[in-house]
């Protein structure tokens, strides 16, 4: 039988399928009809709702999480001559923003089981120049915050949480965003909450909040958007040079209803996660670790490891085969030191961070979204089984 005839799907299943409903569409149309499409009252409502959801004191809505990391570093006074410790298993934005403020990124390897940064690795890399740690809550699981916060208190440096994956993640009974840190969330289309593009910075520190509020919009007061409203004044003052990192109302219009459905969507993501765990457990894959005690996983990414010693196939071969089966997958992430720029700029070698390097060569993310139908999940599972062992279902050989 030809490859075309043995496909389970006639159409391609994208890796990321945002769960956008009628409520988001109606809210967006309302914004378009109102004529208020840039930063305005809906951004303010969404910001307040999100701060309340995570249990944070102050929040600033932004154009992206990358913008949030940039402003977090600047607001904490980090720049040339300073070092910032983070993980090698992250998106490039984490390291790029450290470099772009003129500081030096320093990498601490991950735990092979949890895939989170190891506190003892951080401790070994602290120097007199350390000014911050950027903790990445990888795939929606919680990093072990307590020992990291202890290190920061002892060394008198800041903790910034890259919480791009962590909307809804909890650590010891508190949501990420409620700790004595500056947390940055992402609302990219593949995240648990989306605004198309966008981000949110949350902090308990009023001084950090004021700096971020000025920096995000040309150095103007955070309520400057009201100058276009009836109660506002067209006059404004520039307090410092700033950036153009504001969120728009047409983005917040989507986020308002995403946030209202976050608990229901979490239930669906957990259901899909559990089904993957059950139906892929006999395959030559390393499945994601169970959440650590006293944590709540956001179930953002379902990442498996394709070990060529067990699977007789490499990760990249697995990706190619899944794509041919009309199933989109992702890679989160290659270890940062494999990229030529970082090798030449910082002298990093992938083998110096062996756990991150190994994971980066083997990890692949399967589709996980509240938008997925049961049949979509079945198609993913069947395709994985076919690619790895030539079976369409348990014990059923694939026709050829």
C-alpha positions in Angstrom: 0.0 0.0 0.0 1.4 3.5 -0.9 2.4 5.9 1.8 -0.4 8.3 0.7 -3.0 5.5 1.3 -1.7 4.6 4.7 -1.9 8.1 6.2 -4.3 8.4 9.1 -5.1 12.0 8.2 -6.0 13.7 4.9 -5.2 17.2 6.4 -2.2 18.4 8.3 -2.6 18.8 12.1 -0.6 21.9 13.2 1.5 21.6 16.2 -0.1 24.6 17.8 -3.9 25.2 17.6 -5.1 28.1 19.7 -8.5 27.6 21.3 -10.3 30.7 20.1 -14.0 30.8 20.6 -17.0 32.9 19.7 -16.6 35.1 22.8 -13.1 36.2 21.7 -14.3 36.9 18.2 -17.2 39.0 19.4 -15.0 40.9 21.8 -12.5 41.6 19.0 -15.3 42.8 16.7 -16.5 45.1 19.4 -13.1 46.7 19.7 -12.9 47.1 15.9 -16.3 48.7 15.7 -15.6 51.0 18.7 -12.6 52.4 16.9 -10.4 51.9 20.0 -7.9 49.3 18.9 -4.7 50.3 20.5 -3.9 50.5 24.3 -7.0 51.3 26.1 -9.7 50.2 28.6 -9.6 46.5 27.6 -5.9 46.3 28.2 -6.5 47.8 31.6 -9.2 45.2 32.4 -7.1 42.3 31.1 -4.1 43.5 33.1 -6.1 43.7 36.3 -7.8 40.3 35.7 -4.4 38.6 35.0 -2.8 40.1 38.1 -5.7 38.8 40.2 -5.5 35.4 38.6 -1.8 34.8 39.4 -2.0 36.6 42.8 0.4 39.4 41.8 0.4 43.0 43.1 1.4 45.0 40.0 1.2 44.0 36.3 2.1 45.6 33.0 0.7 44.3 29.7 3.3 44.2 26.9 3.7 43.4 23.2 5.6 40.1 24.0 7.3 38.2 26.7 10.6 39.1 25.0 9.8 42.7 25.7 9.0 41.8 29.3 12.4 40.1 29.8 14.1 43.2 28.3 12.3 45.6 30.6 12.7 43.4 33.7 16.4 43.4 33.2 16.5 47.2 32.7 14.2 47.9 35.6 16.5 45.9 37.9 19.4 48.0 36.8 21.2 45.2 35.0 23.7 46.2 32.3 27.4 46.1 31.3 29.7 44.4 33.8 27.0 42.3 35.3 26.3 38.6 35.0 22.9 36.9 34.8 22.6 33.1 35.4 20.0 31.1 33.4 19.4 27.7 31.9 20.7 26.4 28.5 17.4 24.7 27.8 15.3 27.7 26.8 14.2 29.8 23.9 16.9 32.2 22.5 15.0 35.3 23.8 16.0 34.5 27.4 19.8 34.7 26.6 19.4 37.4 23.9 17.9 39.9 26.3 20.7 39.5 28.8 23.2 40.1 26.0 21.3 43.1 24.6 21.3 45.0 27.9 25.1 44.6 27.9 25.3 41.9 30.6 27.0 38.5 30.4 24.8 35.4 30.3 26.0 32.5 32.5 24.6 29.0 32.0 23.7 26.5 34.7 22.8 23.0 33.6 19.5 21.3 34.2 18.3 18.2 36.0 18.0 15.2 33.7 14.7 14.1 35.2 12.8 17.3 35.8 14.5 19.3 33.0 14.5 22.3 35.3 17.6 24.3 36.2 19.5 22.8 39.1 20.0 25.2 42.1 23.4 23.7 42.9 24.5 24.5 39.4 23.4 28.1 39.9 25.2 28.3 43.2 28.5 27.1 41.6 28.3 29.9 39.1 27.7 32.9 41.4 30.4 35.5 41.3 30.8 39.1 42.6 29.4 40.2 39.2 26.1 38.2 39.5 23.2 40.5 39.6 20.2 38.3 38.7 19.0 34.8 38.0 16.4 34.2 35.2 14.5 31.0 36.2 12.7 29.3 33.3 9.7 27.2 34.3 10.2 24.8 31.5 7.1 23.4 29.6 4.7 24.6 32.4 6.3 22.7 35.3 7.7 24.6 38.2 11.4 25.0 38.9 12.5 24.5 42.5 12.1 28.1 43.6 12.9 28.0 47.4 16.6 27.2 47.1 17.0 29.7 44.3 15.3 32.4 46.3 17.5 31.6 49.2 20.6 32.0 47.0 19.3 35.4 45.8 18.7 36.6 49.4 22.1 35.5 50.5 23.8 37.1 47.4 21.6 40.1 47.3 20.7 39.7 43.6 17.4 39.6 41.8 15.3 36.7 40.6 13.4 37.1 37.3 11.0 34.3 36.3 10.8 33.5 32.6 7.2 32.2 33.0 6.4 32.1 29.3 5.2 28.5 29.8 3.8 29.0 33.3 0.4 30.6 33.2 -1.4 28.6 35.9 1.7 26.8 37.2 1.8 26.6 41.0 4.7 26.0 43.4 3.9 25.1 47.0 0.4 26.4 46.9 1.1 29.7 45.1 0.8 30.5 41.5 3.8 31.6 39.6 3.5 35.4 39.6 2.8 35.7 43.3 6.3 35.3 44.6 8.8 38.0 45.6 10.2 38.1 42.0 9.6 39.7 38.7 7.7 37.3 36.5 7.2 37.5 32.7 4.4 35.6 30.9 3.9 35.0 27.2 0.6 35.1 25.3 2.0 33.7 22.0 -0.5 31.6 20.0 1.0 28.3 21.3 0.6 29.3 24.9 -2.2 28.3 27.4 -3.5 31.9 27.2 -3.1 33.8 24.0 -3.6 37.3 22.8 -2.2 36.6 19.3 1.1 38.0 20.5 1.7 39.7 23.8 3.1 39.3 27.3 2.6 40.4 30.9 5.2 41.4 33.5 4.1 40.9 37.2 6.0 42.2 40.2 5.4 43.0 43.9 7.9 45.9 43.8 6.3 49.3 43.1 9.6 50.8 42.0 10.2 48.0 39.4 6.6 48.5 38.2 7.0 52.2 37.8 10.2 51.8 35.8 8.6 49.2 33.5 5.5 51.3 33.1 7.6 54.2 31.8 10.0 52.1 29.7 7.2 50.2 27.9 5.7 53.3 26.2 8.3 56.0 25.3 8.9 57.0 28.9 5.3 58.3 29.3 3.1 57.7 32.3 1.3 54.3 32.3 -2.1 56.1 32.1 -1.0 58.1 29.0 -3.5 56.2 26.9 -6.3 58.2 28.7 -5.2 61.3 26.8 -7.4 60.2 24.0 -10.4 59.5 26.3 -13.0 62.1 27.3 -11.7 62.3 30.8 -8.1 62.7 29.7 -5.8 65.5 28.6 -3.8 65.5 25.4 -0.8 66.8 27.3 1.9 64.3 28.4 5.4 64.4 29.9 8.4 62.2 29.0 10.1 61.0 32.2 12.9 59.0 30.4 13.6 57.5 27.0 11.5 54.4 26.5 10.4 51.7 24.1 7.2 50.9 22.2 6.3 47.7 24.0 2.6 48.3 24.8 -0.2 45.8 24.3 -3.2 46.8 22.2 -6.9 46.5 23.0 -7.5 44.2 20.0 -5.0 41.8 21.7 -6.6 42.2 25.2 -10.0 41.6 23.7 -8.9 38.0 23.0 -7.1 37.6 26.3 -10.2 38.6 28.4 -12.1 35.5 27.3 -9.0 33.3 27.2 -8.5 34.1 30.9 -12.1 33.3 31.8 -11.7 29.8 30.2 -8.3 29.0 31.5 -9.5 26.5 34.1 -11.7 24.6 31.6 -8.8 24.6 29.1 -6.4 23.3 31.7 -8.8 20.4 32.4 -8.7 19.5 28.7 -5.0 19.8 28.5 -4.6 17.5 31.5 -7.0 15.0 29.9 -4.9 14.9 26.7 -1.6 14.7 28.8 -3.0 11.7 30.7 -4.1 9.9 27.5 -0.6 10.4 26.0 0.9 9.0 29.2 -1.3 5.9 29.1 -1.1 5.1 25.4 2.5 5.8 24.7 4.0 4.2 27.9 5.0 1.0 26.1 7.0 2.7 23.4 10.8 3.4 23.3 10.3 7.0 24.5 11.1 8.8 27.7 7.8 10.4 28.7 7.6 13.7 30.7 8.3 13.5 34.4 5.3 13.6 36.7 4.9 17.0 38.5 6.9 17.3 41.6 5.1 17.3 45.0 3.5 20.6 46.0 3.4 21.8 42.4 0.7 22.3 39.8 1.7 21.7 36.2 0.3 24.1 33.5 0.5 21.2 31.0 1.8 23.6 28.4 4.1 21.3 26.4 4.1 17.5 26.2 7.7 16.8 25.5 9.0 13.2 24.9 12.6 12.1 24.4 13.5 10.0 21.3 16.6 8.0 22.4 18.2 6.5 19.3 19.7 3.7 21.5 16.1 2.6 22.3 14.1 3.8 19.4 16.5 3.0 16.5 15.6 6.4 15.1 16.9 9.8 15.7 14.8 12.8 16.9 15.1 14.5 13.6 14.1 11.3 11.7 11.1 11.0 14.0 10.1 14.6 13.2 10.4 14.0 9.5 8.3 10.8 9.8 5.6 12.5 11.9 5.4 15.3 9.3 4.9 12.8 6.6 2.0 11.4 8.6 0.4 14.9 8.6 1.2 15.5 12.3 3.0 18.7 13.3 5.5 18.5 16.2 7.9 21.0 17.8 11.4 21.2 19.4 11.6 22.9 22.8 14.6 23.4 22.7 18.0 22.8 21.3 20.6 23.6 24.0 21.6 27.2 23.6 25.4 26.5 23.2 24.8 24.5 20.0 24.1 27.8 18.1 27.2 29.2 16.3 26.6 32.8 17.5 26.8 31.9 21.2 29.8 29.7 20.7 31.7 32.5 19.0 30.5 35.2 21.3 30.8 33.5 24.7 33.0 30.5 24.0 30.3 28.0 25.1 30.6 24.4 24.1 27.6 22.1 24.1 29.4 19.3 26.0 30.0 21.7 28.9 26.3 21.4 29.7 25.8 17.7 29.1 22.2 17.3 30.4 20.9 20.2 28.3 22.8 19.0 25.3 21.4 15.5 25.5 17.9 16.7 26.0 18.2 19.2 23.2 19.2 16.4 20.8 16.3 14.2 21.7 13.3 16.3 22.7 10.2 16.6 20.6 6.9 18.2 21.6 3.6 16.5 20.6 0.5 18.6 19.8 -1.2 19.7 23.1 -4.1 22.2 23.0 -7.6 22.5 24.3 -8.6 22.9 20.7 -7.7 19.3 19.9 -10.5 16.8 19.3 -10.4 13.3 20.6 -9.9 12.1 17.0 -6.9 14.5 16.7 -5.3 13.0 19.8 -6.0 9.5 18.4 -4.3 10.4 15.2 -1.2 11.7 17.0 -1.0 8.5 19.0 -1.4 6.2 16.0 1.2 8.2 14.1 3.7 7.9 16.9 3.2 4.2 17.2 3.5 3.7 13.4 6.7 5.7 13.3 8.3 3.9 16.2 7.2 0.3 15.9 5.2 0.0 12.7 1.9 -0.4 14.6 -1.4 1.4 14.1 -2.7 0.4 17.5 -1.7 -1.9 20.3 -0.7 -5.2 18.8 -2.0 -4.3 15.3 0.7 -4.4 12.6 0.5 -1.6 10.1 -0.5 -2.7 6.6 2.1 -2.3 3.8 
